[in-house]
Amino acid sequence: MSRIWYTRCPAPTPFGIAAQKGWLQQEFAADGIDVKALQDADDVLIRRSHFTHSQPWSFRQGGNIPALWARAQGSDTRLIGLSWVDEFQALITLDRQLDATPHALAGRRFGLPRNTRANVVDFHRATALRGFSSLLDVVGAQFEDIDLVELPHTPRGLEDAKPASGAPLGVWLDAQRSHEFAREAEALLRGEADVVFVKGATGLDIANLLGAKVLVEIGAQSNRALHANNGTPRPLTVDAQLLRERPDLVERVLARTLAAGDWAETHAAEVASYVAREVRSAEHWVERAYPGGLHRQLAIGLDPQALAALADFKQFLFKWGFVATDFDFDAWVDPAPLAAALERRNALAGSAV
């Protein structure tokens, strides 16, 4: 095999920074191994592996819902690392008189997006539902108290993607992708919904653009495990065939990802710039949407609390039917590659002293 595939979501991850900086390509150039993004493939089935993780010799870091869904669907993957970035998550409204109390929220219309063309998991819908669940819990309200209204939308997908004027496919996708929360904004402006869920830099951006009122933020939830949603934590997964056949290559990818996290700790301004490009938002919103210092939250690891939060979120997705088949979460996790990468990093650090 002379090519390693990778994909990542538009999100703040150490893997994404390593990819942007060209470190993955540099790592394998001398081996004659090409490193290519799934989004740049001509074959739609390869591009769809961003969700299905069916492409051999591939890595993925990004939203955890597709990663969990792919494993439940039978994709032979392994979870080899996690990063956890606390991000802005909120319920917003245009009704300035609406308060975040069970009485005030009773009977209100909560806009729940629905992808009308989804042939993979509808992660946007699952994310919003989880946001409703966590944030309603903060104010003591229940699903039974509110009115969930459908917000059907038909986003452009990987099937639509065709390079324009010879540009790389990833560039075309960036140019064509609508705002992450465009449908929610439309629903508020048209009066289709009273409340919607938004998150991240793009969510904070749209809330300010609309002049919306933030009813409640995830920061009000003292139990950090309940912050878990599609973006928290973000798993790094690998095709199990690659891990079996070439564990040394997996170790080297992890070593570069660890290095990206180390680099981030001392480059706060550059991290904001990298992430702003990744999520297609202004640095202003990036700096405010990820409290606690984004540059200090890009470590890759297998923190037991993060793993427990992700396992609990898997059960939420199973309960609501987004993951049709349950699976053994502990068996999905393989700590060996990260342990080897950390040993490599420590050995290099020791030799430099």
Contacts in CASP RR format, 6 or more apart in sequence:
PFRMAT RR
TARGET T0000
AUTHOR 0000-0000-0000
METHOD contacts of the structure
MODEL  1
MSRIWYTRCPAPTPFGIAAQKGWLQQEFAADGIDVKALQDADDVLIRRSH
FTHSQPWSFRQGGNIPALWARAQGSDTRLIGLSWVDEFQALITLDRQLDA
TPHALAGRRFGLPRNTRANVVDFHRATALRGFSSLLDVVGAQFEDIDLVE
LPHTPRGLEDAKPASGAPLGVWLDAQRSHEFAREAEALLRGEADVVFVKG
ATGLDIANLLGAKVLVEIGAQSNRALHANNGTPRPLTVDAQLLRERPDLV
ERVLARTLAAGDWAETHAAEVASYVAREVRSAEHWVERAYPGGLHRQLAI
GLDPQALAALADFKQFLFKWGFVATDFDFDAWVDPAPLAAALERRNALAG
SAV
1 33 0 8 1.000
1 56 0 8 1.000
1 57 0 8 1.000
1 246 0 8 1.000
2 32 0 8 1.000
2 33 0 8 1.000
2 34 0 8 1.000
3 33 0 8 1.000
3 34 0 8 1.000
3 35 0 8 1.000
3 36 0 8 1.000
3 57 0 8 1.000
4 24 0 8 1.000
4 28 0 8 1.000
4 33 0 8 1.000
4 34 0 8 1.000
4 35 0 8 1.000
4 36 0 8 1.000
4 57 0 8 1.000
4 58 0 8 1.000
4 59 0 8 1.000
4 242 0 8 1.000
4 249 0 8 1.000
4 253 0 8 1.000
5 36 0 8 1.000
5 37 0 8 1.000
5 38 0 8 1.000
5 41 0 8 1.000
5 46 0 8 1.000
5 49 0 8 1.000
5 55 0 8 1.000
5 57 0 8 1.000
5 58 0 8 1.000
5 59 0 8 1.000
6 15 0 8 1.000
6 19 0 8 1.000
6 24 0 8 1.000
6 35 0 8 1.000
6 36 0 8 1.000
6 37 0 8 1.000
6 38 0 8 1.000
6 58 0 8 1.000
6 59 0 8 1.000
6 60 0 8 1.000
7 37 0 8 1.000
7 38 0 8 1.000
7 39 0 8 1.000
7 49 0 8 1.000
7 50 0 8 1.000
7 58 0 8 1.000
7 59 0 8 1.000
7 60 0 8 1.000
8 15 0 8 1.000
8 16 0 8 1.000
8 19 0 8 1.000
8 60 0 8 1.000
8 61 0 8 1.000
8 62 0 8 1.000
8 278 0 8 1.000
9 61 0 8 1.000
9 62 0 8 1.000
9 63 0 8 1.000
9 234 0 8 1.000
10 278 0 8 1.000
10 279 0 8 1.000
10 280 0 8 1.000
11 62 0 8 1.000
11 63 0 8 1.000
11 85 0 8 1.000
11 231 0 8 1.000
11 234 0 8 1.000
11 278 0 8 1.000
11 279 0 8 1.000
12 85 0 8 1.000
12 87 0 8 1.000
12 271 0 8 1.000
12 275 0 8 1.000
12 278 0 8 1.000
12 279 0 8 1.000
12 286 0 8 1.000
12 290 0 8 1.000
12 294 0 8 1.000
12 297 0 8 1.000
12 298 0 8 1.000
13 61 0 8 1.000
13 62 0 8 1.000
13 83 0 8 1.000
13 85 0 8 1.000
13 234 0 8 1.000
13 236 0 8 1.000
13 298 0 8 1.000
14 61 0 8 1.000
14 83 0 8 1.000
14 257 0 8 1.000
14 258 0 8 1.000
14 260 0 8 1.000
14 261 0 8 1.000
14 264 0 8 1.000
14 298 0 8 1.000
14 299 0 8 1.000
14 300 0 8 1.000
15 59 0 8 1.000
15 61 0 8 1.000
15 62 0 8 1.000
15 83 0 8 1.000
15 236 0 8 1.000
15 257 0 8 1.000
15 260 0 8 1.000
15 300 0 8 1.000
16 61 0 8 1.000
16 260 0 8 1.000
16 274 0 8 1.000
16 278 0 8 1.000
17 260 0 8 1.000
17 261 0 8 1.000
17 263 0 8 1.000
17 264 0 8 1.000
17 271 0 8 1.000
17 274 0 8 1.000
17 275 0 8 1.000
17 298 0 8 1.000
18 24 0 8 1.000
18 256 0 8 1.000
18 257 0 8 1.000
18 259 0 8 1.000
18 260 0 8 1.000
19 37 0 8 1.000
20 274 0 8 1.000
20 277 0 8 1.000
20 278 0 8 1.000
21 260 0 8 1.000
21 274 0 8 1.000
23 256 0 8 1.000
23 259 0 8 1.000
23 260 0 8 1.000
24 35 0 8 1.000
24 253 0 8 1.000
24 256 0 8 1.000
25 35 0 8 1.000
27 35 0 8 1.000
27 252 0 8 1.000
27 253 0 8 1.000
27 256 0 8 1.000
28 34 0 8 1.000
28 35 0 8 1.000
28 249 0 8 1.000
28 252 0 8 1.000
33 249 0 8 1.000
37 170 0 8 1.000
38 46 0 8 1.000
38 47 0 8 1.000
38 49 0 8 1.000
38 50 0 8 1.000
38 55 0 8 1.000
38 58 0 8 1.000
39 47 0 8 1.000
39 50 0 8 1.000
39 158 0 8 1.000
39 161 0 8 1.000
39 169 0 8 1.000
39 170 0 8 1.000
39 173 0 8 1.000
40 168 0 8 1.000
40 169 0 8 1.000
40 170 0 8 1.000
41 47 0 8 1.000
41 169 0 8 1.000
44 158 0 8 1.000
44 159 0 8 1.000
44 161 0 8 1.000
45 54 0 8 1.000
46 55 0 8 1.000
47 158 0 8 1.000
47 161 0 8 1.000
47 169 0 8 1.000
48 54 0 8 1.000
48 120 0 8 1.000
48 158 0 8 1.000
48 159 0 8 1.000
49 55 0 8 1.000
49 58 0 8 1.000
50 60 0 8 1.000
50 66 0 8 1.000
50 158 0 8 1.000
51 66 0 8 1.000
51 69 0 8 1.000
51 70 0 8 1.000
51 120 0 8 1.000
51 121 0 8 1.000
52 70 0 8 1.000
52 73 0 8 1.000
52 75 0 8 1.000
52 120 0 8 1.000
53 60 0 8 1.000
53 66 0 8 1.000
53 67 0 8 1.000
53 70 0 8 1.000
53 71 0 8 1.000
53 75 0 8 1.000
53 77 0 8 1.000
53 237 0 8 1.000
53 239 0 8 1.000
54 70 0 8 1.000
54 75 0 8 1.000
55 239 0 8 1.000
56 239 0 8 1.000
56 241 0 8 1.000
56 242 0 8 1.000
57 239 0 8 1.000
57 241 0 8 1.000
57 242 0 8 1.000
58 238 0 8 1.000
58 239 0 8 1.000
58 242 0 8 1.000
59 236 0 8 1.000
59 237 0 8 1.000
59 238 0 8 1.000
59 239 0 8 1.000
59 253 0 8 1.000
60 66 0 8 1.000
60 67 0 8 1.000
60 77 0 8 1.000
60 236 0 8 1.000
60 237 0 8 1.000
60 238 0 8 1.000
61 83 0 8 1.000
61 234 0 8 1.000
61 235 0 8 1.000
61 236 0 8 1.000
61 237 0 8 1.000
61 257 0 8 1.000
62 231 0 8 1.000
62 234 0 8 1.000
62 235 0 8 1.000
63 123 0 8 1.000
63 230 0 8 1.000
63 231 0 8 1.000
63 234 0 8 1.000
63 235 0 8 1.000
64 230 0 8 1.000
64 231 0 8 1.000
64 233 0 8 1.000
64 234 0 8 1.000
64 235 0 8 1.000
64 310 0 8 1.000
64 313 0 8 1.000
65 121 0 8 1.000
65 123 0 8 1.000
65 126 0 8 1.000
65 127 0 8 1.000
65 230 0 8 1.000
65 317 0 8 1.000
65 322 0 8 1.000
66 120 0 8 1.000
66 121 0 8 1.000
66 123 0 8 1.000
67 77 0 8 1.000
67 79 0 8 1.000
67 235 0 8 1.000
67 237 0 8 1.000
68 310 0 8 1.000
68 313 0 8 1.000
68 314 0 8 1.000
68 317 0 8 1.000
68 323 0 8 1.000
69 120 0 8 1.000
69 121 0 8 1.000
69 123 0 8 1.000
69 317 0 8 1.000
69 322 0 8 1.000
69 323 0 8 1.000
70 77 0 8 1.000
70 237 0 8 1.000
71 77 0 8 1.000
71 237 0 8 1.000
71 327 0 8 1.000
71 332 0 8 1.000
72 318 0 8 1.000
72 323 0 8 1.000
72 324 0 8 1.000
72 325 0 8 1.000
72 326 0 8 1.000
72 327 0 8 1.000
73 324 0 8 1.000
73 325 0 8 1.000
74 325 0 8 1.000
74 327 0 8 1.000
76 239 0 8 1.000
76 240 0 8 1.000
76 241 0 8 1.000
77 237 0 8 1.000
77 238 0 8 1.000
77 239 0 8 1.000
77 240 0 8 1.000
77 332 0 8 1.000
78 237 0 8 1.000
78 238 0 8 1.000
78 240 0 8 1.000
78 243 0 8 1.000
78 332 0 8 1.000
78 333 0 8 1.000
78 334 0 8 1.000
79 235 0 8 1.000
79 236 0 8 1.000
79 237 0 8 1.000
79 332 0 8 1.000
79 333 0 8 1.000
79 334 0 8 1.000
80 236 0 8 1.000
80 237 0 8 1.000
80 238 0 8 1.000
80 243 0 8 1.000
80 250 0 8 1.000
80 254 0 8 1.000
80 334 0 8 1.000
80 335 0 8 1.000
80 337 0 8 1.000
80 338 0 8 1.000
81 235 0 8 1.000
81 236 0 8 1.000
81 254 0 8 1.000
81 300 0 8 1.000
81 301 0 8 1.000
81 302 0 8 1.000
81 338 0 8 1.000
82 233 0 8 1.000
82 234 0 8 1.000
82 235 0 8 1.000
82 236 0 8 1.000
82 300 0 8 1.000
82 301 0 8 1.000
82 302 0 8 1.000
82 303 0 8 1.000
82 306 0 8 1.000
82 307 0 8 1.000
82 310 0 8 1.000
83 233 0 8 1.000
83 234 0 8 1.000
83 236 0 8 1.000
83 297 0 8 1.000
83 298 0 8 1.000
83 299 0 8 1.000
83 300 0 8 1.000
83 301 0 8 1.000
84 232 0 8 1.000
84 233 0 8 1.000
84 234 0 8 1.000
84 297 0 8 1.000
84 303 0 8 1.000
84 306 0 8 1.000
85 231 0 8 1.000
85 232 0 8 1.000
85 234 0 8 1.000
85 290 0 8 1.000
85 294 0 8 1.000
85 297 0 8 1.000
85 298 0 8 1.000
86 219 0 8 1.000
86 224 0 8 1.000
86 227 0 8 1.000
86 232 0 8 1.000
86 290 0 8 1.000
86 291 0 8 1.000
86 292 0 8 1.000
86 297 0 8 1.000
87 199 0 8 1.000
87 200 0 8 1.000
87 201 0 8 1.000
87 231 0 8 1.000
87 232 0 8 1.000
87 289 0 8 1.000
87 290 0 8 1.000
88 198 0 8 1.000
88 199 0 8 1.000
88 200 0 8 1.000
88 201 0 8 1.000
88 203 0 8 1.000
88 204 0 8 1.000
88 217 0 8 1.000
88 218 0 8 1.000
88 288 0 8 1.000
88 289 0 8 1.000
88 290 0 8 1.000
88 291 0 8 1.000
89 131 0 8 1.000
89 134 0 8 1.000
89 135 0 8 1.000
89 197 0 8 1.000
89 198 0 8 1.000
89 199 0 8 1.000
89 200 0 8 1.000
89 217 0 8 1.000
89 218 0 8 1.000
89 219 0 8 1.000
89 227 0 8 1.000
89 229 0 8 1.000
90 135 0 8 1.000
90 197 0 8 1.000
90 198 0 8 1.000
90 199 0 8 1.000
90 203 0 8 1.000
90 207 0 8 1.000
90 214 0 8 1.000
90 215 0 8 1.000
90 216 0 8 1.000
90 217 0 8 1.000
90 218 0 8 1.000
91 100 0 8 1.000
91 110 0 8 1.000
91 131 0 8 1.000
91 132 0 8 1.000
91 135 0 8 1.000
91 195 0 8 1.000
91 196 0 8 1.000
91 197 0 8 1.000
91 214 0 8 1.000
91 215 0 8 1.000
91 216 0 8 1.000
92 188 0 8 1.000
92 195 0 8 1.000
92 196 0 8 1.000
92 197 0 8 1.000
92 198 0 8 1.000
92 207 0 8 1.000
92 210 0 8 1.000
92 212 0 8 1.000
92 213 0 8 1.000
92 214 0 8 1.000
92 215 0 8 1.000
93 188 0 8 1.000
93 194 0 8 1.000
93 195 0 8 1.000
93 196 0 8 1.000
93 212 0 8 1.000
93 213 0 8 1.000
93 215 0 8 1.000
94 188 0 8 1.000
94 189 0 8 1.000
94 210 0 8 1.000
94 211 0 8 1.000
94 212 0 8 1.000
94 213 0 8 1.000
95 194 0 8 1.000
95 213 0 8 1.000
96 213 0 8 1.000
98 104 0 8 1.000
98 105 0 8 1.000
98 108 0 8 1.000
98 194 0 8 1.000
98 195 0 8 1.000
98 213 0 8 1.000
98 215 0 8 1.000
99 215 0 8 1.000
100 138 0 8 1.000
100 139 0 8 1.000
100 215 0 8 1.000
100 216 0 8 1.000
101 139 0 8 1.000
101 141 0 8 1.000
102 139 0 8 1.000
102 140 0 8 1.000
102 141 0 8 1.000
102 142 0 8 1.000
102 145 0 8 1.000
105 136 0 8 1.000
105 139 0 8 1.000
105 141 0 8 1.000
105 145 0 8 1.000
105 146 0 8 1.000
105 195 0 8 1.000
106 141 0 8 1.000
106 145 0 8 1.000
106 146 0 8 1.000
107 145 0 8 1.000
107 146 0 8 1.000
107 147 0 8 1.000
108 146 0 8 1.000
108 147 0 8 1.000
108 194 0 8 1.000
108 195 0 8 1.000
109 146 0 8 1.000
109 147 0 8 1.000
109 148 0 8 1.000
109 149 0 8 1.000
109 192 0 8 1.000
109 193 0 8 1.000
109 194 0 8 1.000
109 195 0 8 1.000
110 132 0 8 1.000
110 146 0 8 1.000
110 147 0 8 1.000
110 148 0 8 1.000
110 149 0 8 1.000
110 193 0 8 1.000
110 194 0 8 1.000
110 195 0 8 1.000
110 196 0 8 1.000
110 197 0 8 1.000
111 128 0 8 1.000
111 148 0 8 1.000
111 149 0 8 1.000
111 150 0 8 1.000
111 151 0 8 1.000
111 184 0 8 1.000
111 187 0 8 1.000
111 192 0 8 1.000
111 193 0 8 1.000
111 195 0 8 1.000
111 196 0 8 1.000
112 125 0 8 1.000
112 128 0 8 1.000
112 129 0 8 1.000
112 132 0 8 1.000
112 148 0 8 1.000
112 149 0 8 1.000
112 150 0 8 1.000
112 151 0 8 1.000
113 122 0 8 1.000
113 124 0 8 1.000
113 125 0 8 1.000
113 128 0 8 1.000
113 151 0 8 1.000
113 152 0 8 1.000
113 153 0 8 1.000
113 183 0 8 1.000
113 184 0 8 1.000
114 122 0 8 1.000
114 125 0 8 1.000
114 150 0 8 1.000
114 151 0 8 1.000
114 152 0 8 1.000
114 153 0 8 1.000
115 122 0 8 1.000
115 124 0 8 1.000
115 125 0 8 1.000
115 153 0 8 1.000
115 154 0 8 1.000
115 155 0 8 1.000
116 152 0 8 1.000
116 153 0 8 1.000
116 154 0 8 1.000
117 154 0 8 1.000
117 155 0 8 1.000
117 157 0 8 1.000
121 322 0 8 1.000
121 323 0 8 1.000
122 322 0 8 1.000
123 230 0 8 1.000
125 322 0 8 1.000
126 230 0 8 1.000
126 317 0 8 1.000
126 320 0 8 1.000
126 322 0 8 1.000
127 197 0 8 1.000
127 199 0 8 1.000
127 229 0 8 1.000
127 230 0 8 1.000
127 231 0 8 1.000
128 196 0 8 1.000
128 197 0 8 1.000
129 320 0 8 1.000
130 228 0 8 1.000
130 229 0 8 1.000
130 230 0 8 1.000
130 313 0 8 1.000
130 316 0 8 1.000
131 197 0 8 1.000
131 199 0 8 1.000
131 218 0 8 1.000
131 229 0 8 1.000
132 143 0 8 1.000
132 146 0 8 1.000
132 148 0 8 1.000
132 197 0 8 1.000
133 143 0 8 1.000
133 316 0 8 1.000
134 218 0 8 1.000
134 221 0 8 1.000
134 226 0 8 1.000
134 227 0 8 1.000
134 229 0 8 1.000
135 197 0 8 1.000
135 215 0 8 1.000
135 216 0 8 1.000
135 217 0 8 1.000
135 218 0 8 1.000
135 221 0 8 1.000
136 142 0 8 1.000
136 143 0 8 1.000
136 145 0 8 1.000
136 146 0 8 1.000
137 221 0 8 1.000
137 226 0 8 1.000
138 216 0 8 1.000
138 218 0 8 1.000
138 220 0 8 1.000
138 221 0 8 1.000
139 215 0 8 1.000
139 216 0 8 1.000
146 195 0 8 1.000
149 192 0 8 1.000
149 193 0 8 1.000
151 183 0 8 1.000
151 184 0 8 1.000
151 187 0 8 1.000
151 192 0 8 1.000
151 193 0 8 1.000
151 196 0 8 1.000
153 182 0 8 1.000
153 183 0 8 1.000
155 177 0 8 1.000
155 178 0 8 1.000
156 176 0 8 1.000
156 177 0 8 1.000
156 178 0 8 1.000
160 176 0 8 1.000
161 169 0 8 1.000
161 170 0 8 1.000
161 172 0 8 1.000
161 173 0 8 1.000
161 176 0 8 1.000
162 169 0 8 1.000
162 172 0 8 1.000
163 169 0 8 1.000
163 171 0 8 1.000
163 172 0 8 1.000
164 172 0 8 1.000
164 175 0 8 1.000
174 280 0 8 1.000
177 280 0 8 1.000
179 185 0 8 1.000
179 202 0 8 1.000
179 206 0 8 1.000
180 202 0 8 1.000
180 203 0 8 1.000
180 206 0 8 1.000
181 196 0 8 1.000
181 198 0 8 1.000
181 202 0 8 1.000
181 203 0 8 1.000
181 206 0 8 1.000
184 193 0 8 1.000
184 196 0 8 1.000
184 197 0 8 1.000
184 198 0 8 1.000
184 206 0 8 1.000
185 196 0 8 1.000
185 206 0 8 1.000
185 209 0 8 1.000
185 210 0 8 1.000
186 192 0 8 1.000
187 193 0 8 1.000
187 196 0 8 1.000
188 196 0 8 1.000
188 210 0 8 1.000
188 212 0 8 1.000
189 210 0 8 1.000
195 215 0 8 1.000
198 204 0 8 1.000
198 206 0 8 1.000
198 207 0 8 1.000
199 229 0 8 1.000
199 231 0 8 1.000
200 279 0 8 1.000
200 289 0 8 1.000
200 290 0 8 1.000
201 275 0 8 1.000
201 276 0 8 1.000
201 279 0 8 1.000
201 281 0 8 1.000
201 282 0 8 1.000
201 285 0 8 1.000
201 286 0 8 1.000
201 288 0 8 1.000
201 289 0 8 1.000
201 290 0 8 1.000
202 279 0 8 1.000
202 280 0 8 1.000
202 281 0 8 1.000
202 285 0 8 1.000
203 285 0 8 1.000
203 289 0 8 1.000
204 285 0 8 1.000
204 288 0 8 1.000
204 289 0 8 1.000
205 281 0 8 1.000
205 282 0 8 1.000
205 285 0 8 1.000
206 212 0 8 1.000
207 214 0 8 1.000
208 285 0 8 1.000
218 227 0 8 1.000
219 227 0 8 1.000
221 227 0 8 1.000
224 305 0 8 1.000
224 309 0 8 1.000
225 305 0 8 1.000
225 308 0 8 1.000
225 309 0 8 1.000
225 312 0 8 1.000
227 309 0 8 1.000
228 309 0 8 1.000
228 310 0 8 1.000
228 312 0 8 1.000
228 313 0 8 1.000
229 313 0 8 1.000
232 309 0 8 1.000
233 306 0 8 1.000
233 309 0 8 1.000
233 310 0 8 1.000
235 310 0 8 1.000
236 254 0 8 1.000
236 257 0 8 1.000
236 300 0 8 1.000
238 250 0 8 1.000
238 253 0 8 1.000
238 337 0 8 1.000
242 249 0 8 1.000
242 250 0 8 1.000
243 250 0 8 1.000
243 334 0 8 1.000
243 337 0 8 1.000
247 336 0 8 1.000
247 337 0 8 1.000
247 340 0 8 1.000
250 337 0 8 1.000
251 337 0 8 1.000
251 340 0 8 1.000
251 341 0 8 1.000
251 344 0 8 1.000
252 341 0 8 1.000
254 300 0 8 1.000
254 337 0 8 1.000
254 338 0 8 1.000
254 340 0 8 1.000
254 341 0 8 1.000
255 341 0 8 1.000
255 344 0 8 1.000
255 345 0 8 1.000
257 300 0 8 1.000
257 341 0 8 1.000
258 299 0 8 1.000
258 300 0 8 1.000
258 341 0 8 1.000
258 342 0 8 1.000
258 345 0 8 1.000
259 345 0 8 1.000
260 298 0 8 1.000
261 298 0 8 1.000
261 299 0 8 1.000
261 300 0 8 1.000
264 271 0 8 1.000
264 294 0 8 1.000
264 295 0 8 1.000
264 296 0 8 1.000
264 298 0 8 1.000
265 295 0 8 1.000
265 296 0 8 1.000
265 298 0 8 1.000
266 295 0 8 1.000
267 295 0 8 1.000
268 293 0 8 1.000
268 294 0 8 1.000
268 295 0 8 1.000
271 294 0 8 1.000
271 295 0 8 1.000
271 298 0 8 1.000
272 283 0 8 1.000
272 286 0 8 1.000
272 287 0 8 1.000
272 294 0 8 1.000
272 295 0 8 1.000
273 283 0 8 1.000
275 286 0 8 1.000
275 290 0 8 1.000
275 294 0 8 1.000
276 282 0 8 1.000
276 283 0 8 1.000
276 285 0 8 1.000
276 286 0 8 1.000
279 286 0 8 1.000
281 289 0 8 1.000
286 294 0 8 1.000
287 294 0 8 1.000
290 297 0 8 1.000
300 338 0 8 1.000
301 338 0 8 1.000
302 333 0 8 1.000
302 335 0 8 1.000
302 338 0 8 1.000
307 329 0 8 1.000
307 333 0 8 1.000
310 329 0 8 1.000
311 329 0 8 1.000
311 330 0 8 1.000
314 323 0 8 1.000
314 326 0 8 1.000
314 329 0 8 1.000
315 326 0 8 1.000
317 323 0 8 1.000
318 326 0 8 1.000
END
